[in-house]
Amino acid sequence: IAFKSATAILQKESGCKVTAVASRSADKANNFVKDIFGDGADAASIKVFGGDSGYDDLIQSDAVDALYIPLPTTLHKQWVLKALR
């Protein structure tokens, strides 16, 4: 789902861009960026947050204006409330 949503965001008509990615694993986040952008300059500009504090770090980042939260439904409320603070 996250891959499909990210590729939709990247459509020129959307006026949006991916600026950061978070995962419980930095390797997973880096692989996701590589899958979306390849090895180009766009990939190098994406901030990657991983590890135990990855999601919290993403929420606190100045690189992010809006969030897409592709977590399991049971985690949506927790992370939406954190993002709103």
N, C-alpha and C positions, 0 to 999 in steps of 0.2 A: 504494500500500500504506500509506503513512504517513497519508494522509487517512482511509482506512477504519479504521485502528487508532486514530487520534485520536478519531474520532467514537464508536467503541466505548467508549473510556475515559470519554467524557463522559456515558455512560448513568448515570442516578442510582443504579442498583443497584451499580455498580462501586465506589463510595466513593472513586474516584480523581479527580484533576483534572490538567489540563495546566498547568504553571507556567512552562515555558520551552521554547523552540524554537531549534534551531541549523541553520545552513546555510552553505555556502561563500559564499553571497551574502546580505547583510542584506535586500535587496529580496525575494528568494525566501522568506526566513523570514517577513518581514512579510506577504507575500501569502498564505502558508500560514495564518498566524494569522487574517487577514481572511476567508479562505475558510471557516475553521472557526467563528469567533466573530462575524463581521460587524464592525461598527464600535462595538459596545456596550462597556460597562464591563468585561466579562470579557476582551475583547481587550486593553484598556489595561493589565490586570494581568499579562499574559504577558511575561516577559523574553525578548528576542530577541537572539541571538548570531549574528553573521555575519562573514564575511571569513576570512582565513587562520587566525585563531586561534579561530574560532567554536566548533568542537567542543571544543577544550581549555578554553575559557572556560566552556562549559556544564558540563563535568565538574567544574570547580572551584567552580561556583556553589553557594551555600547554599540556593538556591531548589529544588534537585532532590534527591529522595530515591530515585528509581528512574529508570532510563533505558530507552527503547525505541530501538533502533539500526536504523533502516530504510535502512542503507547497502548497497551491493553486497556480496554474500557474501564476496568477496575482502578486504573491509575489516573484517569483523566481529571477527576475532581481535585485530587491532591496537587497535581502539577498546574492546573489552571489557577487554583487559588494561590499557589506560590508565585506564579507569574504576575498575578494581579497586584501583589504587594509591592 
